[in-house]
Amino acid sequence: MITGISGLELLPPYDGSPDLSARLTTLFRNADAFRAAIAFWTFDSADLIDLAGPKSIQALQSSESFLCIDLQLPTNIDSLADLATRGVRIFLNARRLSKEDSIVSSSPGLLHTKLILVDKDDEFAEFWVGSHNWTKYALYGPNTEASLALQLYKRAPLYLHAVAVLEDIRLNYCQPFNPNKIGYYRMLQKRLEIDQHGQSIIELEGQNVSSLHNLVISIFGTEEKDFRAISRVDNEVYLSIYDSDSPRNRFLYRTEVVHSGRLTASNPYAGGINISGARRLAFTEKKTFPVLLDSQNVGDNIMKKALFFANIHIISIIGREYSLADPLTKKMSLWKEDDKDPMLYKMQKTVLSKKPRIIPKILATDEKVSEAGMADKTDMLLPEDRSLYEKRASKDYRLISKKIVTIRS
């Protein structure tokens, strides 16, 4: 054929099993090299042998083979480390958008490709492109996936193009995986998880807070960013509240926003909202940790200063033993801006390139990691949640923040 493509196959077949293990065993049977750029990878060497046979490891150990994998979950760092110890060349894509611009992407990671190029001998190769990540749900089922497998000659234009694309991803968008930085990579994953999947948390303190379920409380605030975070009705949020009389005790509740709006202090045209009657309420001001007051009428001092209000329905208690993972401080920033990212150059003619804030970020330098005391650790955790005393003294309070919640009982 003029194109150099000798065969096409859609996988899995529409009337067959989603399990691709037998097909992958065939793929690796005569494989001399395996180049891939795949978003998520969870297979260690033992899993890979179970999936595609022992020749899969042999092919990955070839000097021309490599894996380019995105750092974000569900990629398994330990599985990549296991393959690296077996001589597999692994590269990580750890680029991300600036946090304030992440809404333009459905995912914090920027490597979404699922490309595989397998050299079979001096003349033939096989090229896969589709939706399959290398996870058990994708390659065994039950995910609904589809990939196109092309058999082609190595002199085919498509083969040469595929090699160029994969090498471009490896050289310009990824960094070599370092087994000595496993803890650092785990910390980066947790940072991404907080930005993408962290639970919205309201933090307060108050008296008589052990039995708040089925209560509606009102929150008044002065910060525009807090209103943006709490303004969507039906938004589910968690309430973490300390007992002011026993600061070691706190309670985690599941809640939802049932009513919110601006007040005249924010916009004179927002008048007409009637907030009357006694209620448990909290007033949040910048740099102060708010207290949930006992049931009372909303005072004029609050109505004159507050820019917004939100009524929160406390649905149920989740637990008393839990931890909240605080975001890292700016001093421990794990990314640095990279305004020379090759993708920005390719985006010159797109609408997004007109927004200078959209700057992909890459891993911090080795020196930065060392300064943060993270270079040699093997099991990194985000900073421990602070005590109530520390939060009272803090000057960086946010009414709502995103955190990873871990329930201990």
C-alpha angles and dihedrals in degrees: 000000000000091000092052091234111130100177146011129203131178113216130242099020112243092241097040142076120291087226107112097178095107092046092049091049087056090047092056097040094092098017118140097175138009122204118180144167108193130164100218128027125176104158122110121195095275091048090048093052090050090049103044109003133257093294088070090070092046091053092048090052092061115117090239094050125097142158122221108195133176115242098225124102137304085041106108112226093194091054091052090048090052091053091046091056087056092057100263113148107233129183127189128216104210098162118130138170123259106276095245091054099044091103089080090067130059089214134038092225118079101206108088101153125122101194126151126179117185122188109212103179140325093301112026138057139170124226124198124193126167143084103307116122114190097257128118093247091053100043100034101027167238091123117097103237138158133194134173117226115201124193109208145160118257089237090059116114089232092057092051090046092050092051090050093049094048092047090048090054092047096047102036107028106031139057128214113269111246114203089202090065100055092122091050092052090049090053091051090051091052090049090054090046091055092049093047108028107013116133118250107246131193112198123201141147129220149137125275093018102142095091110037098130116132091015125125115219128185125225123197122190146177102209122092092208090056091053092051089053096049104031101092111097115227090024109145114227136167122240116212109189131179125215102242091207093050106027092185089067122076136160133216118215134182111229142167134212108246101172135008139161150147122276129216092264086067099038126002089214091061092077125120098067109131112212104176136145133054119296142153105265143172128207116206123199128176114280095011129103106229128235124216102229127211118264111299143133119278107261125227090242089064095044092051095051105032118095095194146005134210129192112215123199111209104216105181145335116260101186152303100234110067143116133223119211109222119214118256118266122249089252089064096046110161098197135055127202118259112196090175095063106143092229091064089058090051090050095056094115097043129096092242092059088067089068106081092193091068097092119152113228129217136197117296115256120269088252091055091050091049092050090053090053093242105111100093103029120111103196114037124187128185116258114289118261112265126244124253090255091055092047092051089054095044121106097200102070119155120191091219125024135163116250140159109251119211115190112207098184 
